[in-house]
Amino acid sequence: MLKNKLIYISLVLILTIVSCAKRGSITGGLKDTIAPSLRTSFPENFSTNFKDKQIKLEFDEIVILKNIRKQLVISPPMKYEPLIIPTTASKYITIKIKDTLQANTTYSFNFGQSITDNNEGNPLNQFKYVFSTGDYIDSLAIGGKVKYAYEKEPESFISVLLYEVNDTYKDSIIYSQKDSEKKIPGPTYITNTLDSLKTFRLENLKAGKFRLIALKDLNNNNKFDPKTEKIGFIKDFITVPNDTLYEIELFQENIPFKAFKPTQETANRLLMGYEGKIVDTNSRPKITLKHNNEILPSIVTQMPKKDSLQIWYKPIKTDSLKVEISQNDYNKTFSLKTRSPKKDSLTINAISPVSFKDLFSIESTTPLVKFDESKIKLIDADSTDLKFTTTYDEFTQKLFIDFKKEIAKKYTIDILPGAMTDFFDQTNDTLSYQISTKALEDYGNLKVRLENIKHYPVILDLIDTKGDVVASEYLESNYVVDFNLLNPAVYSLRIIYDDNKNKRYDPGNFMEKRYAEEVIYYSKDIEDVRPNWDSTHIFDVSIPYTPPVKEINKKKKEPTN
């Protein structure tokens, strides 16, 4: 009996201990959200008369460097990048300087958000190590914001460069990479908006006169490449110190036309790549195809979705051709050997209307030259013949068929053989297409009332979420615009001040010190274009669109047990 009681008491004690253990088990505590901090550095941060070749930073916890090559901004830039180690987790970061430091200059190493704690990845935001090779730290600063002149949303990682205006300064400096041997100076100071900012601040500056430039520097060489990169600038030289908040608009310059040597794609077609933009008939180059000194009949068209032109010609027995290109002051002649590959054949594809106002069109794989409208028949659902007109765009190889469409109707377009003849005397086979329009209640209408327009003319664009222009109006005085029969969707609006009255947006030019034409987006998205619904929006252009600001992580200490 006593033995049984002892066993029973022992079991109760064990269960009690286990229960207590469960109630007091470790759950891991609150998540660490505290950013690391600098404990000490050698030499000390903000040192003067700096002559060392190595800097050692010690932090209060183990840190790791993330995306250091993109996040780190050194101002003034160094010709030779310093070695920063280790790339693994450590309490220490060592900077080994490989460049020769300039005398009496304040240097700044801005690590952005690259220094994070090893456990939770909390970044030490915008940590800077600063030193001067002279007797004092330069302490002046300027700031501002960057935006795109045409696009709605600015991108991240915009470089902001400050060039001292002295005896060596030339505007062409921005097109050259720093080279000490050739005495080509780089930017005097530099900063970057990084991935979470749309504003900039250049600090630790000396007094003087400067040129302020912003770049979408894709290859991080502090050099402007007009072919691929966007640039923004302040027209006049700026002086430091001042308390101006600068706004810099970036744009992609229109680069001059340049042709590349054509290649033979088929027995009757050359393909020629080019640089620059062909925006209208006036900007198309004149192209002449020759065999010896004989000019050959040819047609030039745009290669769809590529910066290439197609030069069509009728097959000829020859082993060489000559292509002459001219546009304004540009003149170029190419000679090329020919071969006898396969010929192009005629194929027709239909492009169905996306919206009620879009024209029905067909595109051909070869350029068309003859049309017989008597072999094209357009009927409605009641088999009633309808009148139509056709327009052919040779450059894009598209035939547009225009007719008066009605709501909630079905239409059939029959194209008989021989209705279209191409450059090589090929004709189409029988083609038939069906298109239909929606019921009135399936569309939405939008009325836009403009306010505070500074001057006319302006271009008012209605844009979808992909950035494509759905509808556009050129306004010389009217301040109320109706966009009717719209497909229900989310839209946005923009105004372009057409300063040169050429009915299109024009970017700026750095060397000409010409800003881009002003573009203003509506301050919010239009979300009420719904089926069977009329909506009205007041577009006050004095209230420009403000893109959402990406919050920088600001770590707060949380209580711990």
Residue pairs with C-beta under 8 A, 6 or more apart in sequence:
29 560
29 561
30 558
30 559
30 560
30 561
31 120
31 558
32 117
32 119
32 120
32 122
33 120
33 122
33 555
33 556
33 557
33 558
34 117
34 122
34 555
34 557
34 558
35 117
35 122
35 123
35 124
35 125
35 555
36 59
36 60
36 61
36 63
36 115
36 116
36 117
36 122
36 124
37 59
37 60
37 124
38 45
38 57
38 58
38 59
38 60
38 124
38 127
39 58
39 59
39 60
40 58
41 55
41 56
41 57
41 58
41 129
42 55
42 56
43 50
43 52
43 55
43 131
45 129
45 130
45 131
46 130
46 131
46 137
47 131
47 132
48 131
48 132
48 134
48 135
48 136
48 137
49 132
49 133
49 134
49 135
50 101
50 107
50 131
50 132
50 133
51 133
52 97
53 96
53 97
54 94
54 95
54 96
54 97
55 94
55 95
55 97
55 129
55 131
56 92
56 93
56 94
56 95
57 92
57 93
57 94
57 95
57 129
58 91
58 92
59 91
59 92
59 93
59 115
59 124
61 91
61 117
61 118
62 89
62 90
62 91
62 117
62 118
62 119
63 89
63 90
63 91
63 93
63 115
63 116
63 117
63 118
63 124
64 88
64 89
64 90
64 116
64 117
64 118
65 84
65 87
65 93
65 114
65 115
66 113
66 114
66 116
66 121
67 114
68 84
68 111
68 114
70 157
70 220
71 111
71 112
71 113
71 114
71 194
72 84
72 109
72 110
72 111
72 112
72 114
73 108
73 109
73 110
73 112
73 190
73 191
73 192
73 194
74 82
74 107
74 108
74 109
74 110
74 190
75 107
75 108
75 110
75 189
75 190
75 191
75 202
75 204
76 102
76 105
76 107
76 186
76 187
76 188
76 189
76 190
77 178
77 186
77 187
77 190
77 222
78 97
78 98
78 99
79 99
79 178
79 180
79 186
80 98
80 99
81 98
82 95
82 96
82 97
82 98
82 99
83 95
83 96
83 98
84 93
84 94
84 95
84 96
85 93
85 94
85 96
86 92
86 93
86 94
89 118
93 115
95 109
95 129
101 107
101 133
102 133
103 133
103 134
104 132
104 133
104 134
104 135
105 132
105 133
105 134
106 130
106 131
106 132
106 134
106 137
106 138
106 204
106 206
107 130
107 131
107 132
107 133
108 128
108 129
108 130
108 203
108 204
109 128
109 129
109 130
110 126
110 127
110 128
110 191
110 192
111 124
111 126
111 127
111 128
111 129
112 125
112 126
112 192
112 194
113 123
113 124
113 125
113 126
113 194
113 195
113 196
113 553
114 123
115 123
115 124
115 127
116 122
116 123
116 124
122 553
122 555
123 553
125 552
125 553
125 554
128 203
130 137
130 204
131 137
132 138
137 204
138 204
138 205
138 206
139 203
139 204
140 204
140 205
140 206
140 207
140 240
140 241
141 201
141 202
141 203
141 204
141 205
142 162
142 201
142 202
142 205
142 212
142 238
142 240
142 241
142 242
142 244
142 246
143 199
143 200
143 201
143 202
143 245
143 246
144 199
144 200
144 244
144 245
144 246
144 247
144 248
145 198
145 199
145 200
145 245
145 246
145 247
145 248
146 154
146 158
146 160
146 193
146 198
146 199
146 200
146 214
146 232
146 247
146 248
146 249
146 250
147 154
147 198
147 247
147 248
147 249
147 250
147 547
148 154
148 155
148 230
148 249
148 250
148 251
149 232
149 249
149 250
149 251
149 507
149 508
149 515
149 516
149 517
149 518
149 519
150 251
150 252
150 505
150 507
150 516
150 519
152 467
152 492
152 494
152 521
152 545
152 547
153 547
154 198
154 250
154 547
155 216
156 193
156 194
156 195
156 196
156 197
157 192
157 193
157 194
157 195
157 216
158 192
158 193
158 200
158 214
158 215
158 216
158 250
159 190
159 191
159 192
159 214
159 215
159 216
159 217
159 220
159 222
160 190
160 191
160 192
160 193
160 200
160 202
160 212
160 213
160 214
160 248
161 174
161 187
161 189
161 190
161 212
161 213
161 214
161 215
161 222
162 187
162 188
162 189
162 190
162 202
162 205
162 210
162 211
162 212
162 213
163 169
163 173
163 174
163 185
163 187
163 188
163 210
163 211
163 213
164 188
164 208
164 209
164 210
165 208
165 209
165 210
165 211
165 237
168 183
168 185
169 185
169 211
171 211
171 510
171 511
172 511
173 184
173 185
174 213
174 215
174 223
174 224
174 231
174 510
175 223
175 224
176 184
176 223
177 184
177 186
177 221
177 222
177 223
178 184
178 185
178 186
178 222
186 222
187 213
187 222
188 210
189 202
189 204
189 205
189 210
190 202
190 222
191 200
191 201
191 202
191 203
192 200
193 199
193 200
195 550
196 550
196 551
196 552
197 550
197 552
198 547
198 549
200 214
205 240
206 240
207 239
207 240
207 241
208 239
208 240
209 237
209 238
209 239
209 240
210 237
210 238
210 239
210 240
211 233
211 234
211 237
211 238
212 233
212 234
212 238
212 246
212 248
213 224
213 231
213 232
213 233
213 248
213 510
214 231
214 232
214 233
214 248
214 250
215 222
215 224
215 229
215 230
215 231
215 232
215 250
216 229
216 230
216 231
216 250
217 223
217 229
218 225
218 228
218 229
219 225
224 231
224 510
226 253
226 255
227 255
227 275
229 252
230 250
230 251
230 252
231 250
231 251
231 253
231 510
232 248
232 249
232 250
232 251
233 248
233 510
233 513
234 246
234 248
235 513
235 515
238 244
238 246
249 508
249 515
249 516
251 507
251 508
251 516
252 507
253 507
253 508
253 509
253 510
254 276
254 277
254 506
254 507
254 509
255 275
255 276
255 277
256 275
256 276
256 330
257 274
257 275
257 276
257 278
257 283
257 285
257 327
257 328
257 330
258 274
258 275
258 276
258 330
259 272
259 273
259 274
259 285
259 325
259 330
259 332
259 334
260 272
260 273
260 274
260 275
261 272
261 334
261 336
262 270
262 271
262 272
262 311
262 323
262 334
262 336
263 270
263 271
263 272
263 336
264 270
264 271
264 336
264 338
264 339
264 341
265 271
265 310
265 341
266 341
266 342
266 343
266 344
267 315
267 340
267 341
267 342
267 343
267 344
268 312
268 313
268 314
268 315
268 343
268 344
268 424
269 310
269 311
269 312
269 313
269 344
270 289
270 310
270 311
270 313
270 321
270 323
270 336
271 303
271 308
271 309
271 310
271 311
272 287
272 308
272 309
272 310
272 311
272 323
272 325
273 306
273 307
273 308
274 285
274 307
274 308
274 309
275 307
277 283
278 284
278 285
278 302
279 504
280 504
283 327
284 300
284 327
284 395
285 309
285 325
285 326
285 327
285 330
286 325
286 326
286 327
287 298
287 300
287 309
287 311
287 323
287 324
287 325
288 295
288 298
288 323
288 324
289 295
289 296
289 298
289 311
289 313
289 321
289 322
289 323
290 296
290 321
290 322
290 323
290 324
291 316
291 318
291 320
291 321
291 322
296 313
296 314
296 316
296 321
297 313
297 314
298 311
298 312
298 313
299 311
299 312
299 367
299 369
299 394
299 423
300 309
300 310
300 311
300 312
300 395
301 309
301 310
301 312
301 367
301 394
301 395
301 396
301 397
302 308
302 309
302 310
302 395
302 396
303 309
303 310
304 396
311 323
312 366
312 367
312 423
313 321
314 423
314 424
315 343
318 338
319 337
319 338
320 335
320 336
320 337
320 338
321 335
321 336
321 338
322 333
322 334
322 335
322 336
323 333
323 334
323 335
323 336
324 331
324 332
324 333
325 331
325 332
325 333
325 334
326 332
343 424
344 365
344 366
344 424
345 365
345 366
345 426
346 364
346 365
346 366
346 422
346 424
346 426
346 427
346 428
347 364
347 365
348 362
348 363
348 364
348 365
348 415
348 420
348 428
348 431
349 362
349 363
349 364
350 360
350 361
350 362
350 431
350 433
351 360
351 361
351 362
351 363
351 398
352 360
352 433
352 435
353 359
353 360
353 435
354 487
355 470
355 471
355 485
355 486
355 487
356 405
356 437
356 438
356 443
356 485
357 471
357 485
359 400
359 401
359 402
360 400
360 401
360 413
360 433
360 435
361 398
361 399
361 400
361 401
362 398
362 399
362 401
362 431
362 433
363 396
363 397
363 398
363 399
364 397
364 399
364 420
364 422
365 397
366 397
366 422
366 423
366 424
366 426
367 394
367 397
367 422
367 423
368 392
368 394
368 397
368 399
368 420
368 421
368 422
368 423
369 421
369 422
369 423
370 420
370 421
371 390
371 392
371 399
371 419
371 420
371 421
372 418
372 419
372 420
373 388
373 390
373 419
375 415
375 416
375 417
375 418
375 419
376 388
376 390
376 401
376 413
376 414
376 415
376 416
376 419
377 385
377 413
377 414
377 415
377 416
378 385
378 386
378 387
378 388
378 401
378 403
378 411
378 412
378 413
378 414
379 385
379 386
379 411
379 412
379 414
380 386
380 409
380 410
380 411
380 412
381 409
381 410
381 411
386 403
386 404
386 411
387 403
387 404
388 401
388 402
388 403
389 401
389 402
389 403
390 399
390 400
390 401
390 402
391 399
391 400
391 402
392 398
392 399
392 400
393 399
393 400
399 420
401 413
403 411
405 411
405 437
406 437
407 437
407 438
407 439
407 440
408 437
408 438
408 439
408 440
409 436
409 437
410 434
410 435
410 436
411 434
411 435
411 436
412 432
412 433
412 434
413 432
413 433
413 434
413 435
414 430
414 431
414 432
415 428
415 430
415 431
415 432
415 433
416 430
417 427
417 428
417 429
417 430
418 427
418 428
419 427
419 428
420 427
420 428
421 427
440 532
441 531
441 532
442 488
442 531
442 532
443 484
443 485
443 486
443 487
443 488
443 531
443 532
444 486
444 487
444 488
444 528
444 529
444 530
444 531
444 532
444 533
444 534
444 535
445 482
445 483
445 484
445 485
445 486
445 529
445 533
445 534
445 535
446 462
446 482
446 483
446 484
446 486
446 491
446 526
446 529
446 534
446 535
446 536
446 537
447 480
447 481
447 482
447 483
447 534
447 535
447 536
447 537
448 460
448 480
448 481
448 482
448 483
448 493
448 536
448 537
448 539
449 479
449 480
449 536
449 537
449 538
449 539
450 458
450 460
450 475
450 479
450 480
450 481
450 495
450 539
450 541
451 479
451 538
451 539
451 540
451 541
451 542
452 540
452 541
452 542
453 479
453 495
453 541
454 497
454 541
455 497
456 475
456 476
456 477
457 474
457 475
457 476
457 498
457 501
457 503
458 474
458 475
458 495
458 496
458 497
458 498
459 472
459 473
459 474
459 475
459 495
459 496
459 498
459 503
459 504
459 505
460 472
460 473
460 475
460 481
460 493
460 494
460 495
460 539
461 469
461 471
461 472
461 493
461 494
461 496
462 469
462 470
462 471
462 472
462 483
462 486
462 491
462 492
462 493
463 469
463 470
463 491
463 492
463 493
463 494
464 470
464 489
464 490
464 491
465 489
465 490
465 491
470 483
470 486
470 491
471 483
471 486
473 481
474 498
474 503
475 481
486 529
488 529
488 530
488 531
489 529
490 525
490 526
490 527
490 529
491 525
491 526
491 529
492 521
492 522
492 525
492 526
493 521
493 522
493 526
493 537
493 539
494 519
494 520
494 521
494 522
495 519
495 520
495 539
495 541
496 505
496 517
496 518
496 519
497 517
497 518
497 519
498 504
498 505
498 517
499 506
499 517
499 518
500 506
500 517
505 516
505 517
505 519
506 516
506 517
507 516
507 517
508 514
508 515
508 516
520 541
520 544
520 545
521 544
521 545
522 537
522 539
522 545
523 540
523 543
523 544
523 545
523 546
524 545
526 535
526 537
528 535
529 535
